[in-house]
């Protein structure tokens, strides 16, 4: 059996993953990451209240430690707050202020869990890093390459947020929950006597207070200025008011800053019209929001950049697959054409709504349509 580091969060998934590994006879070491979170949030009533990072609150640390004690495995906290802030939080802020809508989990899995934590695991002599993600990894019998595949539970499959993993990372990755459904995992937690068996899961962005990303953008602008001993610049990037236009150029009013809008948004536009209008485009060049009817959100063609292939090879030829344009979006048949500079053109065989710059498009295929073929960020 192998020495395995399990990334623990205090939730039911990572706890059951740890229990399964222990039951399989591995030498298991539990490590919880201490991540950056907003130091405080300013409420509408003017009272500043301290907030905790939802991924590593004192309650979560206590729950993870209690599970480790139950399983009789060592447990440690690893502080990666500064790396997390620089790599994940700054990127999240910069993307929003540029008019894009990022998914921080993609970047966190790539650079924090499977780079920083995996490196730490290797330094401890571990052969593998395990997590509680619902995803499967196996080896292609013909090529020996590691394949990243969907989890058995289609409702919980998390291959979308792991599509950036490399062959080297996949060689050292274990996902014990890949063959299980969420209800089965909760039953296993009961079987193992884990106190977190019925603990609810959080769907929020872990470092954003009250899951209020608009408020976060405002607050973090001041936080970054304070880090540099500066006064926040006026206007703050992404918060400069600008025009709202229809697609044919008709002026409808003013927006409050590109950072506070996302493609597909209907509410909170501050304009009146005969029919409901949605954000169709965020034009950073003109500092403008382009709006139109819901039907205008439907598109079939877009470009992805920073294309990543889990098997490691570059895209060479045009091919077909099924594409997810968001984590919970249905898959759509598509044709993918490689382009220069690590980009690709995606043509959906049926149009989709709200194709959002900054989100990832992930392509699936293989004999059972379960393998992640590639993915990239939507331009």
C-alpha positions as CSV (number, residue, x, y, z in Angstrom):
1,X,0.0,0.0,0.0
2,X,1.0,3.6,-0.5
3,X,1.5,6.7,1.6
4,X,-1.3,9.1,0.6
5,X,-2.0,12.7,1.6
6,X,-5.7,13.5,1.6
7,X,-6.9,17.1,1.2
8,X,-9.4,17.6,4.0
9,X,-12.0,20.3,4.3
10,X,-14.1,19.2,7.2
11,X,-16.9,18.2,4.8
12,X,-18.4,14.8,4.2
13,X,-16.7,14.2,0.8
14,X,-13.1,14.5,1.8
15,X,-13.9,12.7,5.1
16,X,-15.3,9.7,3.4
17,X,-12.4,9.7,0.9
18,X,-10.0,9.6,3.8
19,X,-12.0,6.7,5.4
20,X,-12.0,4.7,2.1
21,X,-8.2,5.1,1.7
22,X,-7.6,4.0,5.3
23,X,-9.9,1.0,4.8
24,X,-7.9,0.1,1.7
25,X,-4.8,-0.1,3.8
26,X,-3.0,3.0,2.7
27,X,-0.9,5.1,5.1
28,X,-3.1,8.2,5.2
29,X,-2.1,11.8,6.2
30,X,-4.8,14.4,6.4
31,X,-3.8,18.0,5.5
32,X,-6.2,21.0,5.5
33,X,-5.2,24.1,3.6
34,X,-5.5,27.5,5.3
35,X,-6.6,29.8,2.6
36,X,-7.0,33.6,2.3
37,X,-10.4,35.1,3.1
38,X,-11.7,38.7,3.4
39,X,-10.5,40.0,6.8
40,X,-13.8,41.7,7.4
41,X,-17.0,42.9,5.6
42,X,-18.8,46.2,5.9
43,X,-22.5,45.7,6.4
44,X,-25.2,48.1,5.2
45,X,-25.7,49.2,8.8
46,X,-22.1,50.4,8.8
47,X,-20.9,47.8,11.4
48,X,-17.8,46.0,10.4
49,X,-18.1,42.2,11.1
50,X,-15.3,39.7,11.0
51,X,-15.9,36.9,8.4
52,X,-14.3,33.5,8.2
53,X,-13.2,31.6,5.2
54,X,-15.9,29.0,4.5
55,X,-13.3,26.4,3.4
56,X,-11.3,26.6,6.6
57,X,-13.4,28.2,9.3
58,X,-12.7,27.2,12.9
59,X,-15.7,24.9,12.7
60,X,-14.4,23.2,9.5
61,X,-10.9,22.8,11.1
62,X,-12.6,21.2,14.1
63,X,-14.7,18.9,12.0
64,X,-11.7,17.8,9.9
65,X,-9.6,17.2,13.0
66,X,-12.3,15.2,14.6
67,X,-12.6,13.0,11.5
68,X,-8.8,12.4,11.5
69,X,-9.0,11.4,15.2
70,X,-11.8,9.0,14.5
71,X,-9.8,7.4,11.6
72,X,-6.6,7.5,13.6
73,X,-4.6,9.4,11.0
74,X,-2.3,12.4,11.5
75,X,-3.8,15.8,10.7
76,X,-2.0,19.0,9.8
77,X,-2.9,22.6,8.7
78,X,-0.9,24.0,5.8
79,X,-0.9,27.8,5.5
80,X,-1.1,28.9,1.8
81,X,-2.9,32.1,2.4
82,X,-0.4,34.4,0.6
83,X,-0.1,32.1,-2.5
84,X,-3.8,31.7,-2.6
85,X,-4.4,35.5,-2.5
86,X,-1.8,36.2,-5.2
87,X,-2.8,33.3,-7.5
88,X,-6.5,33.0,-7.0
89,X,-8.0,36.1,-5.4
90,X,-6.0,38.6,-7.4
91,X,-6.9,36.8,-10.6
92,X,-10.6,36.7,-9.6
93,X,-10.6,40.4,-9.0
94,X,-8.6,41.3,-12.2
95,X,-11.0,39.2,-14.3
96,X,-14.1,40.8,-13.0
97,X,-12.7,44.3,-13.4
98,X,-11.8,43.4,-17.0
99,X,-15.5,42.5,-17.7
100,X,-15.0,38.7,-17.5
101,X,-16.6,36.1,-15.2
102,X,-14.0,33.8,-13.8
103,X,-14.3,30.4,-12.1
104,X,-11.8,30.4,-9.2
105,X,-12.2,26.7,-8.5
106,X,-10.4,25.9,-11.8
107,X,-7.4,27.9,-10.9
108,X,-7.4,26.7,-7.3
109,X,-7.3,23.0,-8.3
110,X,-4.5,23.7,-10.7
111,X,-2.2,25.9,-8.7
112,X,-3.1,25.3,-5.1
113,X,-4.3,21.8,-4.6
114,X,-2.4,20.0,-7.4
115,X,0.7,22.2,-7.3
116,X,1.3,23.6,-3.8
117,X,-0.3,20.8,-1.8
118,X,0.9,18.0,-4.2
119,X,4.4,19.3,-3.8
120,X,4.1,19.3,-0.1
121,X,2.7,15.8,-0.2
122,X,5.7,14.6,-2.3
123,X,8.1,16.2,0.3
124,X,6.5,14.1,2.9
125,X,7.3,11.0,0.9
126,X,3.7,10.5,-0.3
127,X,3.1,8.8,-3.6
128,X,-0.3,10.3,-4.1
129,X,-2.5,13.3,-3.3
130,X,-6.2,12.4,-2.9
131,X,-9.2,14.6,-2.8
132,X,-13.0,14.2,-2.4
133,X,-13.8,15.2,-5.9
134,X,-16.3,13.1,-7.9
135,X,-14.1,12.2,-10.8
136,X,-12.3,9.2,-12.1
137,X,-8.8,8.7,-13.4
138,X,-7.5,5.6,-15.2
139,X,-4.7,4.5,-17.6
140,X,-5.2,4.0,-21.3
141,X,-4.1,0.4,-21.9
142,X,-2.9,1.3,-25.4
143,X,-0.8,4.4,-24.6
144,X,-0.2,4.3,-20.9
145,X,-1.5,7.9,-20.6
146,X,-3.6,8.8,-17.7
147,X,-7.2,9.6,-18.6
148,X,-9.4,12.1,-16.7
149,X,-13.0,10.9,-16.8
150,X,-16.3,12.0,-15.4
151,X,-17.5,10.7,-12.0
152,X,-20.1,8.0,-11.9
153,X,-22.6,10.4,-10.3
154,X,-23.7,12.7,-13.2
155,X,-25.2,15.2,-10.7
156,X,-21.9,15.6,-8.8
157,X,-19.4,15.1,-11.6
158,X,-16.5,17.6,-11.0
159,X,-14.3,16.8,-14.0
160,X,-15.1,20.3,-15.4
161,X,-13.1,22.0,-12.6
162,X,-10.2,19.5,-12.9
163,X,-9.7,19.7,-16.6
164,X,-6.5,21.7,-16.3
165,X,-4.6,18.8,-14.6
166,X,-1.4,17.6,-16.3
167,X,-0.2,14.1,-16.9
168,X,2.3,14.5,-14.1
169,X,-0.4,15.6,-11.7
170,X,-2.8,12.8,-12.8
171,X,0.0,10.3,-12.2
172,X,-0.1,11.3,-8.5
173,X,-3.8,11.8,-8.1
174,X,-6.4,9.6,-6.4
175,X,-10.1,10.2,-6.3
176,X,-11.7,7.6,-4.1
177,X,-15.3,8.9,-4.6
178,X,-15.2,8.6,-8.4
179,X,-17.4,5.5,-8.5
180,X,-19.9,6.7,-5.8
181,X,-23.0,8.9,-5.8
182,X,-23.5,11.6,-3.2
183,X,-26.3,9.6,-1.3
184,X,-23.9,6.6,-1.2
185,X,-21.2,8.8,0.2
186,X,-23.5,10.0,3.0
187,X,-24.4,6.4,3.8
188,X,-20.7,5.5,4.0
189,X,-20.1,8.4,6.4
190,X,-22.9,7.0,8.6
191,X,-21.3,3.5,8.4
192,X,-17.9,4.9,9.4
193,X,-19.4,6.8,12.2
194,X,-18.3,10.2,11.0
195,X,-20.0,13.2,12.6
196,X,-20.1,15.1,9.3
197,X,-22.4,12.6,7.6
198,X,-25.3,15.1,7.4
199,X,-23.2,18.3,7.1
200,X,-24.6,20.5,4.3
201,X,-22.4,21.5,1.5
202,X,-21.5,25.0,0.6
203,X,-22.0,26.3,-3.0
204,X,-20.4,29.7,-2.3
205,X,-17.1,31.2,-3.3
206,X,-15.0,30.4,-0.3
207,X,-13.1,33.7,0.1
208,X,-16.0,36.1,-0.6
209,X,-18.0,37.3,2.4
210,X,-21.8,36.5,2.1
211,X,-21.2,35.3,-1.4
212,X,-21.4,38.9,-2.5
213,X,-19.0,39.2,-5.4
214,X,-20.1,42.7,-6.3
215,X,-19.4,43.9,-2.8
216,X,-16.1,42.0,-2.8
217,X,-14.9,43.8,-5.9
218,X,-15.4,47.1,-4.1
219,X,-13.8,46.0,-0.9
220,X,-10.8,44.3,-2.5
221,X,-9.9,47.4,-4.4
222,X,-9.4,49.1,-1.1
223,X,-7.6,46.0,0.3
224,X,-5.1,46.0,-2.6
225,X,-4.5,49.7,-2.2
226,X,-3.8,49.2,1.5
227,X,-1.3,46.5,0.7
228,X,0.6,49.0,-1.4
229,X,0.2,51.8,1.2
230,X,-1.7,53.8,-1.4
231,X,-5.1,55.4,-1.6
232,X,-7.4,53.5,-3.9
233,X,-7.2,55.0,-7.4
234,X,-10.2,57.0,-8.6
235,X,-11.9,55.6,-10.6
236,X,-11.3,52.1,-9.4
237,X,-10.8,49.7,-12.3
238,X,-14.1,48.0,-13.4
239,X,-16.1,50.5,-11.4
240,X,-16.2,53.4,-13.8
241,X,-19.7,54.2,-14.9
242,X,-20.4,53.9,-18.7
243,X,-23.1,53.6,-21.3
244,X,-25.6,50.9,-21.8
245,X,-26.4,50.3,-25.5
246,X,-28.6,48.0,-27.6
247,X,-26.9,45.9,-30.3
248,X,-27.8,48.6,-32.9
249,X,-26.2,51.3,-30.8
250,X,-29.2,52.9,-29.1
251,X,-28.2,54.5,-25.8
252,X,-30.4,53.3,-22.9
253,X,-28.7,54.6,-19.8
254,X,-25.6,54.2,-17.6
255,X,-24.1,51.2,-15.9
256,X,-22.3,51.4,-12.5
257,X,-19.1,49.5,-13.6
258,X,-18.2,46.5,-15.7
259,X,-17.3,44.4,-12.7
260,X,-20.9,44.3,-11.5
261,X,-22.4,42.6,-14.6
262,X,-22.2,39.3,-16.3
263,X,-23.4,37.9,-19.6
264,X,-27.0,36.8,-19.4
265,X,-27.9,39.1,-16.4
266,X,-31.4,40.6,-16.5
267,X,-32.0,42.1,-13.1
268,X,-30.3,45.1,-11.7
269,X,-29.6,46.9,-15.0
270,X,-31.4,50.1,-14.0
271,X,-33.1,50.6,-17.4
272,X,-36.6,50.3,-18.6
273,X,-37.8,48.8,-21.8
274,X,-40.8,47.3,-23.5
275,X,-39.4,43.8,-23.3
276,X,-37.0,42.3,-20.7
277,X,-33.4,43.0,-21.7
278,X,-30.3,40.9,-20.8
279,X,-26.6,41.6,-20.9
280,X,-25.3,40.3,-24.2
281,X,-21.8,41.6,-24.1
282,X,-19.4,43.4,-21.8
283,X,-17.2,45.7,-24.0
284,X,-14.2,46.6,-21.9
285,X,-12.7,48.7,-24.8
286,X,-15.6,51.1,-24.8
287,X,-16.5,50.6,-21.1
288,X,-19.9,49.7,-22.3
289,X,-22.6,47.1,-21.6
290,X,-24.5,45.8,-24.6
291,X,-28.1,44.5,-23.9
292,X,-30.8,42.8,-25.9
293,X,-33.7,40.3,-25.8
294,X,-33.1,36.8,-24.4
295,X,-33.1,35.3,-27.9
296,X,-30.0,37.3,-28.8
297,X,-28.1,35.4,-26.1
298,X,-28.0,32.3,-28.2
299,X,-24.8,31.7,-30.1
300,X,-23.2,28.8,-31.8
301,X,-19.6,29.9,-32.3
302,X,-16.9,31.1,-29.9
303,X,-13.1,31.0,-29.3
304,X,-11.3,29.4,-26.3
305,X,-7.8,30.3,-25.3
306,X,-5.2,28.7,-23.1
307,X,-6.3,25.3,-24.3
308,X,-5.3,22.4,-22.1
309,X,-5.2,18.7,-23.0
310,X,-5.1,16.4,-20.0
311,X,-3.3,13.7,-22.1
312,X,-0.5,16.3,-22.7
313,X,-0.4,16.5,-26.5
314,X,-1.4,19.6,-28.4
315,X,-4.5,19.7,-30.5
316,X,-3.6,19.1,-34.2
317,X,-6.7,18.3,-36.2
318,X,-10.4,19.3,-36.1
319,X,-12.5,16.9,-34.1
320,X,-16.0,16.5,-32.6
321,X,-17.0,16.2,-29.0
322,X,-19.5,17.3,-26.4
323,X,-19.0,20.7,-24.8
324,X,-19.9,22.2,-21.4
325,X,-19.8,26.0,-21.3
326,X,-20.4,26.2,-17.5
327,X,-20.0,23.8,-14.6
328,X,-23.7,22.8,-14.4
329,X,-24.5,23.3,-18.1
330,X,-25.7,20.4,-20.3
331,X,-23.3,19.1,-22.8
332,X,-23.8,20.2,-26.4
333,X,-22.3,18.4,-29.5
334,X,-19.7,20.5,-31.2
335,X,-16.9,20.7,-33.7
336,X,-13.5,21.9,-32.3
337,X,-10.9,23.4,-34.7
338,X,-7.4,24.1,-33.4
339,X,-6.1,27.7,-33.9
340,X,-2.6,29.2,-33.5
341,X,-1.4,30.5,-30.1
342,X,-3.0,27.6,-28.2
343,X,-6.5,28.6,-29.1
344,X,-9.4,26.8,-30.7
345,X,-12.7,27.6,-32.4
346,X,-15.8,25.9,-31.1
347,X,-18.9,25.4,-33.2
348,X,-21.9,24.2,-31.3
349,X,-24.3,22.0,-33.3
350,X,-27.1,23.6,-31.4
351,X,-26.9,27.2,-30.1
352,X,-26.5,27.9,-26.4
353,X,-27.4,30.9,-24.2
354,X,-25.0,33.0,-22.1
355,X,-21.6,31.9,-23.5
356,X,-19.6,33.9,-21.0
357,X,-16.0,35.2,-21.4
358,X,-13.9,34.0,-18.5
359,X,-15.7,30.8,-17.9
360,X,-14.3,27.5,-19.2
361,X,-15.5,25.4,-22.1
362,X,-14.6,21.7,-21.5
363,X,-14.8,19.1,-24.3
364,X,-15.7,15.5,-23.6
365,X,-15.4,12.4,-25.9
366,X,-14.0,8.9,-26.0
367,X,-15.8,5.6,-26.5
368,X,-18.3,6.4,-23.7
369,X,-18.2,10.2,-23.9
370,X,-16.8,10.3,-20.4
371,X,-13.2,11.4,-21.0
372,X,-12.1,15.0,-20.8
373,X,-10.4,15.7,-24.1
374,X,-9.5,19.3,-23.6
375,X,-10.7,22.6,-22.2
376,X,-10.0,26.4,-22.3
377,X,-11.2,29.8,-21.3
378,X,-13.9,31.4,-23.4
379,X,-12.7,34.6,-25.1
